[in-house]
Amino acid sequence: MEINASAVKQLRDKTGVGMMQCKSALVEANGDVAEAEKILRKKGLAAAASKAGRATGEGVIAARMSGDASRGILVEVNCETDFAARNQDFQLLVGQVAAHALAVGAPTAASDPDAGALGALLDAPIDGGGGRPLREVVASAVAKIGENIQVGRFVRFDATQGGFVSSYVHTGSKIAVLVEATGARGAAGEALLRDVAMHIAAASPRFVRREEVSAKVLEDEKEIARDQALKSGKPAQVVEKIVQGRMEKFFGEACLLEQPFVKDPDTTVGKLLGSALEVQRFVRFVLGESA
């Protein structure tokens, strides 16, 4: 049936739910606004909309990997309070979201989350959800738990041929890492890559290797080092040597392979890996940093 715009606006004003969902509810209710509102409330959408503006500074970061470690995901699910984050229903939802992301999430091209991929994930029907998209399952959880809940971001690494992935979630599920590498697999290789993931969680590198540092970042770091050296009164003829020394220190702090390994600071991650593994990429999530 034809649904007029004024009815859609009326329902939207009453519930705060999006236009398309309001129109769909009105079609299902044969144009009856009150019945359409009831339909939205049953789906939990009206309750979710009423809480959508509330801050979500708590939550959980989860990791999942396929059985053969050929793909893996990180997903951040946010809520308002730590109390809700520890709620069994919330934890169950996080598990559903993680499984959904691993099953149907779009592979991440590089390392950074993609907003378009997140939207598609939310719109995709979730296994065990009765044909409902993930966003409706989340909305139902909002109505049940009573807090604003948002799927903040996710990444999915699909390993290249000869590669595999590993993950590490720090105690409390506030920091998590996903890393991909190629090379010798087996139990030793898997344990080694997991150690690297744990190191990334602790040491927070920005790049895998110095060759990945952009020209702009390099120039910015050099400019800062040069300015500091000049202001300290160093002679102009030694400033460039100081800059080079500062840049080596920068690489040692920012690049994974040049960082001292957290379990053995006498060796670097690069030396630890040797020829056994070659790290391709990694991503590190800290709860709330995307907000």
DAMODA-V238657 format. One record per backbone hydrogen bond with DSSP energy under -1.0 kcal/mol. CO is the residue of the C=O (numbers start at 1). NH is the residue of the N-H. If there is no record, write none. Layout:
# DAMODA-V238657
co:CO nh:NH
co:CO nh:NH
This chain:
# DAMODA-V238657
co:4 nh:8
co:5 nh:9
co:6 nh:10
co:7 nh:11
co:8 nh:12
co:9 nh:13
co:10 nh:14
co:11 nh:15
co:12 nh:16
co:18 nh:22
co:19 nh:23
co:20 nh:24
co:21 nh:25
co:22 nh:26
co:23 nh:27
co:24 nh:28
co:25 nh:29
co:26 nh:31
co:27 nh:30
co:29 nh:32
co:32 nh:36
co:33 nh:37
co:34 nh:38
co:35 nh:39
co:36 nh:40
co:37 nh:41
co:38 nh:42
co:39 nh:43
co:40 nh:45
co:44 nh:48
co:45 nh:49
co:46 nh:50
co:51 nh:54
co:58 nh:79
co:60 nh:77
co:62 nh:75
co:64 nh:73
co:66 nh:69
co:69 nh:165
co:70 nh:159
co:71 nh:66
co:72 nh:157
co:73 nh:64
co:74 nh:155
co:75 nh:62
co:76 nh:152
co:77 nh:60
co:78 nh:150
co:79 nh:58
co:81 nh:85
co:82 nh:86
co:84 nh:87
co:87 nh:91
co:88 nh:92
co:89 nh:93
co:90 nh:94
co:91 nh:95
co:92 nh:96
co:93 nh:97
co:94 nh:98
co:95 nh:99
co:96 nh:100
co:97 nh:101
co:98 nh:102
co:99 nh:103
co:100 nh:104
co:101 nh:105
co:114 nh:118
co:115 nh:119
co:116 nh:120
co:117 nh:121
co:118 nh:122
co:119 nh:123
co:120 nh:124
co:122 nh:135
co:124 nh:134
co:126 nh:129
co:129 nh:132
co:132 nh:126
co:133 nh:137
co:134 nh:138
co:135 nh:139
co:136 nh:140
co:137 nh:141
co:138 nh:142
co:139 nh:143
co:140 nh:144
co:141 nh:145
co:142 nh:146
co:150 nh:78
co:153 nh:76
co:155 nh:74
co:156 nh:108
co:157 nh:72
co:160 nh:163
co:162 nh:183
co:164 nh:181
co:166 nh:179
co:168 nh:177
co:170 nh:173
co:173 nh:61
co:174 nh:287
co:175 nh:170
co:176 nh:285
co:177 nh:168
co:178 nh:283
co:179 nh:166
co:180 nh:280
co:180 nh:281
co:181 nh:164
co:182 nh:278
co:185 nh:189
co:186 nh:190
co:187 nh:191
co:188 nh:192
co:189 nh:193
co:190 nh:194
co:191 nh:195
co:192 nh:196
co:193 nh:197
co:194 nh:198
co:195 nh:199
co:196 nh:200
co:197 nh:201
co:198 nh:202
co:199 nh:203
co:200 nh:204
co:207 nh:256
co:208 nh:257
co:209 nh:212
co:210 nh:213
co:214 nh:218
co:215 nh:219
co:216 nh:220
co:217 nh:221
co:218 nh:222
co:219 nh:223
co:220 nh:224
co:221 nh:225
co:222 nh:226
co:223 nh:227
co:224 nh:228
co:225 nh:229
co:226 nh:230
co:227 nh:231
co:228 nh:232
co:229 nh:234
co:230 nh:233
co:235 nh:238
co:238 nh:242
co:239 nh:243
co:240 nh:244
co:241 nh:245
co:242 nh:246
co:243 nh:247
co:244 nh:248
co:245 nh:249
co:246 nh:250
co:247 nh:251
co:248 nh:252
co:249 nh:253
co:250 nh:254
co:251 nh:255
co:254 nh:206
co:254 nh:207
co:255 nh:258
co:256 nh:259
co:257 nh:270
co:259 nh:269
co:264 nh:267
co:267 nh:261
co:268 nh:272
co:269 nh:273
co:270 nh:274
co:273 nh:276
co:276 nh:184
co:278 nh:182
co:281 nh:180
co:283 nh:178
co:285 nh:176
co:286 nh:289
co:288 nh:291
